[in-house]
Amino acid sequence: MARHLTLDIRDLEPPEPLDRVLTAIADFRHGDTLRILSDFEPMPLYRILERDGFRHHVESGADATFEITVWADP
């Protein structure tokens, strides 16, 4: 069964946001998704995701929040 998680990394100090995201996706399988709420666009994360076989989609949310959805690339 696919998991659909949400992780709020707003107001966290580096490197905690990156650490939490990488921990959350460490055991992802096909169909799992992670929705990240962030008050900054985590550009270094995108390179790591691509390198490790993940895809992502970014949307600008309300009140300067970024909503990033991450999933494993089959």
N, C-alpha and C positions, 0 to 999 in steps of 0.2 A: 504494500500500500504506500502510495506517494505521501511524502511529508511536505507541508507548506508552512514554513516558519516565518516569523517577523522578528527583526532585531532592531532595536532603537539604539543608535550609537551617538545620538545628539548629546552634547555636553560632556563627552568623555575626552580625556586627555590622551594624546598619542603616547605610546603605540597601542593603547587598549582597543580602539575601534578596529584596527586591522587584525589584532590578535583574536578578538571575538568573532569577526567574520570568518577568518580562516579556521577557527575551531568549529564553528557552526557548519561549515561545508566539508569538513574533513572526511566524513563518511557518506557523502551524498551519493545517491543512486539515480538512475534515469527516472525522471518524473518529479523529483524533489525540487522545491523552489525555496529561496530565501528572499524575503522582502526586507530591505534595509532602509531605515529612516535616518537621514543624516543632515546635519546643518552645514555641511561642506561637500563638495564633490571630490570623492576620494580617488584622484587620478592614479596614484601608485597602485591601488587595488586593481584597477582595470588591467594593467600589464601582468600582474600576478595571476589574475583569473584566466586571461588568454593563454599564458604560459602553461597553466595547469589543466587546460581543457574545459574551462567553464565559459559560458556565455553570459552576457548581462544586457539589461535594458534600463535606461535612465529616463526619468520624468521629473520635471520641476514641479514640486508640490506647493501647497499653500505656505505662506509665511517663510519663504526662503528655505524650504526643506527640499532635499533631493530624495526621491524614492527610486531605489535601485533594486531590480529583480535579478537574481542570479540563479542559473540552473546548469546542470551538467550537460555538456555537449555530447550527444550520443555517438 
